Protein backbone atom coordinates (compact mmCIF):
# COMPACT_ATOMS: atom_id res chain seq x y z
CA UNK A 1 0.00 0.00 0.00
CA UNK A 2 1.95 2.94 -1.37
CA UNK A 3 0.60 6.26 -2.64
CA UNK A 4 1.06 6.99 -6.32
CA UNK A 5 -0.18 10.57 -5.94
CA UNK A 6 -0.79 12.89 -3.00
CA UNK A 7 -2.38 16.30 -3.37
CA UNK A 8 -4.40 18.96 -1.60
CA UNK A 9 -7.87 19.62 -2.98
CA UNK A 10 -9.86 22.81 -2.38
CA UNK A 11 -7.54 23.71 0.53
CA UNK A 12 -9.66 21.38 2.68
CA UNK A 13 -8.81 17.81 1.73
CA UNK A 14 -5.83 15.50 1.41
CA UNK A 15 -6.33 13.23 -1.59
CA UNK A 16 -4.26 10.06 -1.81
CA UNK A 17 -4.27 7.76 -4.82
CA UNK A 18 -2.94 4.33 -3.81
CA UNK A 19 -1.11 1.73 -5.87
CA UNK A 20 -4.18 -0.54 -5.67
CA UNK A 21 -6.23 2.20 -7.45
CA UNK A 22 -8.11 3.12 -4.26
CA UNK A 23 -8.50 6.81 -3.43
CA UNK A 24 -8.63 8.28 0.08
CA UNK A 25 -10.14 11.71 0.69
CA UNK A 26 -9.43 13.07 4.18
CA UNK A 27 -10.34 16.45 5.67
CA UNK A 28 -7.18 18.31 6.60
CA UNK A 29 -8.68 19.02 10.03
CA UNK A 30 -8.89 15.26 10.60
CA UNK A 31 -5.30 14.77 9.44
CA UNK A 32 -4.11 17.43 11.88
CA UNK A 33 -6.33 16.11 14.67
CA UNK A 34 -4.57 12.74 14.33
CA UNK A 35 -1.04 14.17 14.20
CA UNK A 36 1.23 11.38 15.46
CA UNK A 37 3.90 13.58 17.04
CA UNK A 38 4.58 13.29 20.77
CA UNK A 39 3.26 16.78 21.55
CA UNK A 40 -0.11 16.23 19.85
CA UNK A 41 -0.44 12.73 21.30
CA UNK A 42 0.09 14.19 24.78
CA UNK A 43 -2.50 16.92 24.10
CA UNK A 44 -5.08 14.34 22.98
CA UNK A 45 -4.35 12.21 26.05
CA UNK A 46 -4.67 15.08 28.52
CA UNK A 47 -7.81 16.35 26.77
CA UNK A 48 -9.74 13.08 27.26
CA UNK A 49 -10.05 12.58 23.51
CA UNK A 50 -11.58 16.00 22.92
CA UNK A 51 -8.48 17.45 21.22
CA UNK A 52 -9.61 19.82 18.48
CA UNK A 53 -7.92 22.11 16.00
CA UNK A 54 -9.62 25.42 15.44
CA UNK A 55 -7.50 27.90 13.50
CA UNK A 56 -7.15 27.93 9.73
CA UNK A 57 -3.36 28.22 10.15
CA UNK A 58 -3.36 24.84 11.89
CA UNK A 59 -5.14 23.11 9.02
CA UNK A 60 -3.45 24.80 6.06
CA UNK A 61 -0.62 22.83 4.48
CA UNK A 62 2.62 24.57 3.48
CA UNK A 63 4.30 21.47 2.08
CA UNK A 64 4.27 17.68 2.04
CA UNK A 65 7.56 15.77 2.08
CA UNK A 66 8.17 12.04 1.67
CA UNK A 67 9.79 10.18 4.56
CA UNK A 68 11.54 7.18 3.09
CA UNK A 69 9.07 4.81 1.47
CA UNK A 70 6.69 4.56 4.42
CA UNK A 71 5.38 8.00 5.38
CA UNK A 72 4.93 11.69 4.67
CA UNK A 73 5.79 14.71 6.75
CA UNK A 74 3.37 17.62 6.60
CA UNK A 75 4.53 21.16 7.30
CA UNK A 76 1.48 23.09 8.47
CA UNK A 77 1.06 26.85 8.06
CA UNK A 78 1.68 27.37 11.79
CA UNK A 79 5.08 25.65 11.21
CA UNK A 80 4.13 22.49 13.11
CA UNK A 81 6.09 19.75 11.32
CA UNK A 82 7.13 17.02 13.73
CA UNK A 83 4.60 14.32 12.85
CA UNK A 84 5.41 11.57 10.36
CA UNK A 85 2.19 10.17 8.91
CA UNK A 86 2.84 6.55 8.04
CA UNK A 87 0.80 5.36 5.08
CA UNK A 88 -1.05 2.85 7.23
CA UNK A 89 -2.05 5.68 9.60
CA UNK A 90 -3.41 7.72 6.69
CA UNK A 91 -5.52 4.74 5.60
CA UNK A 92 -6.81 4.40 9.17
CA UNK A 93 -7.66 8.11 9.38
CA UNK A 94 -9.57 7.93 6.08
CA UNK A 95 -11.69 5.08 7.47
CA UNK A 96 -12.18 6.68 10.90
CA UNK A 97 -13.46 9.97 9.39
CA UNK A 98 -15.26 9.09 6.15
CA UNK A 99 -16.09 12.06 3.92
MODELLER restraints for C-alpha pairs under 7 A, 6 or more apart:
rsr = mdl.restraints
at = mdl.atoms
rsr.add(forms.Gaussian(group=physical.xy_distance, feature=features.Distance(at['CA:1:A'], at['CA:18:A']), mean=6.48, stdev=0.5))
rsr.add(forms.Gaussian(group=physical.xy_distance, feature=features.Distance(at['CA:1:A'], at['CA:19:A']), mean=6.22, stdev=0.5))
rsr.add(forms.Gaussian(group=physical.xy_distance, feature=features.Distance(at['CA:2:A'], at['CA:18:A']), mean=5.64, stdev=0.5))
rsr.add(forms.Gaussian(group=physical.xy_distance, feature=features.Distance(at['CA:2:A'], at['CA:19:A']), mean=5.57, stdev=0.5))
rsr.add(forms.Gaussian(group=physical.xy_distance, feature=features.Distance(at['CA:2:A'], at['CA:87:A']), mean=6.99, stdev=0.5))
rsr.add(forms.Gaussian(group=physical.xy_distance, feature=features.Distance(at['CA:3:A'], at['CA:16:A']), mean=6.23, stdev=0.5))
rsr.add(forms.Gaussian(group=physical.xy_distance, feature=features.Distance(at['CA:3:A'], at['CA:17:A']), mean=5.54, stdev=0.5))
rsr.add(forms.Gaussian(group=physical.xy_distance, feature=features.Distance(at['CA:3:A'], at['CA:18:A']), mean=4.20, stdev=0.5))
rsr.add(forms.Gaussian(group=physical.xy_distance, feature=features.Distance(at['CA:3:A'], at['CA:19:A']), mean=5.82, stdev=0.5))
rsr.add(forms.Gaussian(group=physical.xy_distance, feature=features.Distance(at['CA:4:A'], at['CA:17:A']), mean=5.59, stdev=0.5))
rsr.add(forms.Gaussian(group=physical.xy_distance, feature=features.Distance(at['CA:4:A'], at['CA:18:A']), mean=5.41, stdev=0.5))
rsr.add(forms.Gaussian(group=physical.xy_distance, feature=features.Distance(at['CA:4:A'], at['CA:19:A']), mean=5.70, stdev=0.5))
rsr.add(forms.Gaussian(group=physical.xy_distance, feature=features.Distance(at['CA:5:A'], at['CA:16:A']), mean=5.83, stdev=0.5))
rsr.add(forms.Gaussian(group=physical.xy_distance, feature=features.Distance(at['CA:5:A'], at['CA:17:A']), mean=5.09, stdev=0.5))
rsr.add(forms.Gaussian(group=physical.xy_distance, feature=features.Distance(at['CA:6:A'], at['CA:15:A']), mean=5.73, stdev=0.5))
rsr.add(forms.Gaussian(group=physical.xy_distance, feature=features.Distance(at['CA:6:A'], at['CA:16:A']), mean=4.63, stdev=0.5))
rsr.add(forms.Gaussian(group=physical.xy_distance, feature=features.Distance(at['CA:6:A'], at['CA:17:A']), mean=6.46, stdev=0.5))
rsr.add(forms.Gaussian(group=physical.xy_distance, feature=features.Distance(at['CA:7:A'], at['CA:14:A']), mean=5.95, stdev=0.5))
rsr.add(forms.Gaussian(group=physical.xy_distance, feature=features.Distance(at['CA:7:A'], at['CA:15:A']), mean=5.31, stdev=0.5))
rsr.add(forms.Gaussian(group=physical.xy_distance, feature=features.Distance(at['CA:7:A'], at['CA:16:A']), mean=6.70, stdev=0.5))
rsr.add(forms.Gaussian(group=physical.xy_distance, feature=features.Distance(at['CA:8:A'], at['CA:14:A']), mean=4.81, stdev=0.5))
rsr.add(forms.Gaussian(group=physical.xy_distance, feature=features.Distance(at['CA:8:A'], at['CA:15:A']), mean=6.05, stdev=0.5))
rsr.add(forms.Gaussian(group=physical.xy_distance, feature=features.Distance(at['CA:9:A'], at['CA:15:A']), mean=6.71, stdev=0.5))
rsr.add(forms.Gaussian(group=physical.xy_distance, feature=features.Distance(at['CA:11:A'], at['CA:60:A']), mean=6.96, stdev=0.5))
rsr.add(forms.Gaussian(group=physical.xy_distance, feature=features.Distance(at['CA:12:A'], at['CA:27:A']), mean=5.81, stdev=0.5))
rsr.add(forms.Gaussian(group=physical.xy_distance, feature=features.Distance(at['CA:12:A'], at['CA:28:A']), mean=5.56, stdev=0.5))
rsr.add(forms.Gaussian(group=physical.xy_distance, feature=features.Distance(at['CA:13:A'], at['CA:25:A']), mean=6.33, stdev=0.5))
rsr.add(forms.Gaussian(group=physical.xy_distance, feature=features.Distance(at['CA:13:A'], at['CA:26:A']), mean=5.36, stdev=0.5))
rsr.add(forms.Gaussian(group=physical.xy_distance, feature=features.Distance(at['CA:13:A'], at['CA:27:A']), mean=4.44, stdev=0.5))
rsr.add(forms.Gaussian(group=physical.xy_distance, feature=features.Distance(at['CA:13:A'], at['CA:28:A']), mean=5.16, stdev=0.5))
rsr.add(forms.Gaussian(group=physical.xy_distance, feature=features.Distance(at['CA:14:A'], at['CA:25:A']), mean=5.78, stdev=0.5))
rsr.add(forms.Gaussian(group=physical.xy_distance, feature=features.Distance(at['CA:14:A'], at['CA:26:A']), mean=5.15, stdev=0.5))
rsr.add(forms.Gaussian(group=physical.xy_distance, feature=features.Distance(at['CA:14:A'], at['CA:27:A']), mean=6.27, stdev=0.5))
rsr.add(forms.Gaussian(group=physical.xy_distance, feature=features.Distance(at['CA:14:A'], at['CA:28:A']), mean=6.05, stdev=0.5))
rsr.add(forms.Gaussian(group=physical.xy_distance, feature=features.Distance(at['CA:15:A'], at['CA:24:A']), mean=5.70, stdev=0.5))
rsr.add(forms.Gaussian(group=physical.xy_distance, feature=features.Distance(at['CA:15:A'], at['CA:25:A']), mean=4.69, stdev=0.5))
rsr.add(forms.Gaussian(group=physical.xy_distance, feature=features.Distance(at['CA:15:A'], at['CA:26:A']), mean=6.55, stdev=0.5))
rsr.add(forms.Gaussian(group=physical.xy_distance, feature=features.Distance(at['CA:16:A'], at['CA:23:A']), mean=5.58, stdev=0.5))
rsr.add(forms.Gaussian(group=physical.xy_distance, feature=features.Distance(at['CA:16:A'], at['CA:24:A']), mean=5.08, stdev=0.5))
rsr.add(forms.Gaussian(group=physical.xy_distance, feature=features.Distance(at['CA:16:A'], at['CA:25:A']), mean=6.59, stdev=0.5))
rsr.add(forms.Gaussian(group=physical.xy_distance, feature=features.Distance(at['CA:17:A'], at['CA:23:A']), mean=4.55, stdev=0.5))
rsr.add(forms.Gaussian(group=physical.xy_distance, feature=features.Distance(at['CA:17:A'], at['CA:24:A']), mean=6.57, stdev=0.5))
rsr.add(forms.Gaussian(group=physical.xy_distance, feature=features.Distance(at['CA:24:A'], at['CA:94:A']), mean=6.09, stdev=0.5))
rsr.add(forms.Gaussian(group=physical.xy_distance, feature=features.Distance(at['CA:25:A'], at['CA:94:A']), mean=6.61, stdev=0.5))
rsr.add(forms.Gaussian(group=physical.xy_distance, feature=features.Distance(at['CA:25:A'], at['CA:99:A']), mean=6.78, stdev=0.5))
rsr.add(forms.Gaussian(group=physical.xy_distance, feature=features.Distance(at['CA:26:A'], at['CA:94:A']), mean=5.48, stdev=0.5))
rsr.add(forms.Gaussian(group=physical.xy_distance, feature=features.Distance(at['CA:26:A'], at['CA:99:A']), mean=6.74, stdev=0.5))
rsr.add(forms.Gaussian(group=physical.xy_distance, feature=features.Distance(at['CA:28:A'], at['CA:59:A']), mean=5.75, stdev=0.5))
rsr.add(forms.Gaussian(group=physical.xy_distance, feature=features.Distance(at['CA:29:A'], at['CA:53:A']), mean=6.76, stdev=0.5))
rsr.add(forms.Gaussian(group=physical.xy_distance, feature=features.Distance(at['CA:29:A'], at['CA:59:A']), mean=5.50, stdev=0.5))
rsr.add(forms.Gaussian(group=physical.xy_distance, feature=features.Distance(at['CA:32:A'], at['CA:59:A']), mean=6.44, stdev=0.5))
rsr.add(forms.Gaussian(group=physical.xy_distance, feature=features.Distance(at['CA:33:A'], at['CA:52:A']), mean=6.24, stdev=0.5))
rsr.add(forms.Gaussian(group=physical.xy_distance, feature=features.Distance(at['CA:33:A'], at['CA:53:A']), mean=6.35, stdev=0.5))
rsr.add(forms.Gaussian(group=physical.xy_distance, feature=features.Distance(at['CA:35:A'], at['CA:83:A']), mean=5.80, stdev=0.5))
rsr.add(forms.Gaussian(group=physical.xy_distance, feature=features.Distance(at['CA:36:A'], at['CA:83:A']), mean=5.18, stdev=0.5))
rsr.add(forms.Gaussian(group=physical.xy_distance, feature=features.Distance(at['CA:36:A'], at['CA:84:A']), mean=6.60, stdev=0.5))
rsr.add(forms.Gaussian(group=physical.xy_distance, feature=features.Distance(at['CA:36:A'], at['CA:85:A']), mean=6.73, stdev=0.5))
rsr.add(forms.Gaussian(group=physical.xy_distance, feature=features.Distance(at['CA:37:A'], at['CA:82:A']), mean=5.76, stdev=0.5))
rsr.add(forms.Gaussian(group=physical.xy_distance, feature=features.Distance(at['CA:37:A'], at['CA:83:A']), mean=4.31, stdev=0.5))
rsr.add(forms.Gaussian(group=physical.xy_distance, feature=features.Distance(at['CA:43:A'], at['CA:51:A']), mean=6.66, stdev=0.5))
rsr.add(forms.Gaussian(group=physical.xy_distance, feature=features.Distance(at['CA:44:A'], at['CA:50:A']), mean=6.71, stdev=0.5))
rsr.add(forms.Gaussian(group=physical.xy_distance, feature=features.Distance(at['CA:44:A'], at['CA:51:A']), mean=4.93, stdev=0.5))
rsr.add(forms.Gaussian(group=physical.xy_distance, feature=features.Distance(at['CA:57:A'], at['CA:77:A']), mean=5.08, stdev=0.5))
rsr.add(forms.Gaussian(group=physical.xy_distance, feature=features.Distance(at['CA:57:A'], at['CA:78:A']), mean=5.37, stdev=0.5))
rsr.add(forms.Gaussian(group=physical.xy_distance, feature=features.Distance(at['CA:58:A'], at['CA:76:A']), mean=6.18, stdev=0.5))
rsr.add(forms.Gaussian(group=physical.xy_distance, feature=features.Distance(at['CA:58:A'], at['CA:77:A']), mean=6.18, stdev=0.5))
rsr.add(forms.Gaussian(group=physical.xy_distance, feature=features.Distance(at['CA:58:A'], at['CA:78:A']), mean=5.64, stdev=0.5))
rsr.add(forms.Gaussian(group=physical.xy_distance, feature=features.Distance(at['CA:59:A'], at['CA:76:A']), mean=6.64, stdev=0.5))
rsr.add(forms.Gaussian(group=physical.xy_distance, feature=features.Distance(at['CA:60:A'], at['CA:76:A']), mean=5.75, stdev=0.5))
rsr.add(forms.Gaussian(group=physical.xy_distance, feature=features.Distance(at['CA:60:A'], at['CA:77:A']), mean=5.34, stdev=0.5))
rsr.add(forms.Gaussian(group=physical.xy_distance, feature=features.Distance(at['CA:61:A'], at['CA:74:A']), mean=6.89, stdev=0.5))
rsr.add(forms.Gaussian(group=physical.xy_distance, feature=features.Distance(at['CA:61:A'], at['CA:75:A']), mean=6.10, stdev=0.5))
rsr.add(forms.Gaussian(group=physical.xy_distance, feature=features.Distance(at['CA:61:A'], at['CA:76:A']), mean=4.52, stdev=0.5))
rsr.add(forms.Gaussian(group=physical.xy_distance, feature=features.Distance(at['CA:61:A'], at['CA:77:A']), mean=5.64, stdev=0.5))
rsr.add(forms.Gaussian(group=physical.xy_distance, feature=features.Distance(at['CA:62:A'], at['CA:75:A']), mean=5.46, stdev=0.5))
rsr.add(forms.Gaussian(group=physical.xy_distance, feature=features.Distance(at['CA:62:A'], at['CA:76:A']), mean=5.33, stdev=0.5))
rsr.add(forms.Gaussian(group=physical.xy_distance, feature=features.Distance(at['CA:62:A'], at['CA:77:A']), mean=5.35, stdev=0.5))
rsr.add(forms.Gaussian(group=physical.xy_distance, feature=features.Distance(at['CA:63:A'], at['CA:74:A']), mean=6.01, stdev=0.5))
rsr.add(forms.Gaussian(group=physical.xy_distance, feature=features.Distance(at['CA:63:A'], at['CA:75:A']), mean=5.24, stdev=0.5))
rsr.add(forms.Gaussian(group=physical.xy_distance, feature=features.Distance(at['CA:64:A'], at['CA:72:A']), mean=6.58, stdev=0.5))
rsr.add(forms.Gaussian(group=physical.xy_distance, feature=features.Distance(at['CA:64:A'], at['CA:73:A']), mean=5.77, stdev=0.5))
rsr.add(forms.Gaussian(group=physical.xy_distance, feature=features.Distance(at['CA:64:A'], at['CA:74:A']), mean=4.64, stdev=0.5))
rsr.add(forms.Gaussian(group=physical.xy_distance, feature=features.Distance(at['CA:64:A'], at['CA:75:A']), mean=6.31, stdev=0.5))
rsr.add(forms.Gaussian(group=physical.xy_distance, feature=features.Distance(at['CA:65:A'], at['CA:72:A']), mean=5.50, stdev=0.5))
rsr.add(forms.Gaussian(group=physical.xy_distance, feature=features.Distance(at['CA:65:A'], at['CA:73:A']), mean=5.10, stdev=0.5))
rsr.add(forms.Gaussian(group=physical.xy_distance, feature=features.Distance(at['CA:65:A'], at['CA:74:A']), mean=6.44, stdev=0.5))
rsr.add(forms.Gaussian(group=physical.xy_distance, feature=features.Distance(at['CA:66:A'], at['CA:72:A']), mean=4.43, stdev=0.5))
rsr.add(forms.Gaussian(group=physical.xy_distance, feature=features.Distance(at['CA:66:A'], at['CA:73:A']), mean=6.21, stdev=0.5))
rsr.add(forms.Gaussian(group=physical.xy_distance, feature=features.Distance(at['CA:67:A'], at['CA:73:A']), mean=6.42, stdev=0.5))
rsr.add(forms.Gaussian(group=physical.xy_distance, feature=features.Distance(at['CA:70:A'], at['CA:86:A']), mean=5.65, stdev=0.5))
rsr.add(forms.Gaussian(group=physical.xy_distance, feature=features.Distance(at['CA:70:A'], at['CA:87:A']), mean=5.98, stdev=0.5))
rsr.add(forms.Gaussian(group=physical.xy_distance, feature=features.Distance(at['CA:71:A'], at['CA:84:A']), mean=6.13, stdev=0.5))
rsr.add(forms.Gaussian(group=physical.xy_distance, feature=features.Distance(at['CA:71:A'], at['CA:85:A']), mean=5.23, stdev=0.5))
rsr.add(forms.Gaussian(group=physical.xy_distance, feature=features.Distance(at['CA:71:A'], at['CA:86:A']), mean=3.96, stdev=0.5))
rsr.add(forms.Gaussian(group=physical.xy_distance, feature=features.Distance(at['CA:71:A'], at['CA:87:A']), mean=5.30, stdev=0.5))
rsr.add(forms.Gaussian(group=physical.xy_distance, feature=features.Distance(at['CA:72:A'], at['CA:84:A']), mean=5.72, stdev=0.5))
rsr.add(forms.Gaussian(group=physical.xy_distance, feature=features.Distance(at['CA:72:A'], at['CA:85:A']), mean=5.28, stdev=0.5))
rsr.add(forms.Gaussian(group=physical.xy_distance, feature=features.Distance(at['CA:72:A'], at['CA:86:A']), mean=6.50, stdev=0.5))
rsr.add(forms.Gaussian(group=physical.xy_distance, feature=features.Distance(at['CA:73:A'], at['CA:81:A']), mean=6.81, stdev=0.5))
rsr.add(forms.Gaussian(group=physical.xy_distance, feature=features.Distance(at['CA:73:A'], at['CA:83:A']), mean=6.23, stdev=0.5))
rsr.add(forms.Gaussian(group=physical.xy_distance, feature=features.Distance(at['CA:73:A'], at['CA:84:A']), mean=4.80, stdev=0.5))
rsr.add(forms.Gaussian(group=physical.xy_distance, feature=features.Distance(at['CA:73:A'], at['CA:85:A']), mean=6.19, stdev=0.5))
rsr.add(forms.Gaussian(group=physical.xy_distance, feature=features.Distance(at['CA:74:A'], at['CA:81:A']), mean=5.85, stdev=0.5))
rsr.add(forms.Gaussian(group=physical.xy_distance, feature=features.Distance(at['CA:75:A'], at['CA:81:A']), mean=4.54, stdev=0.5))
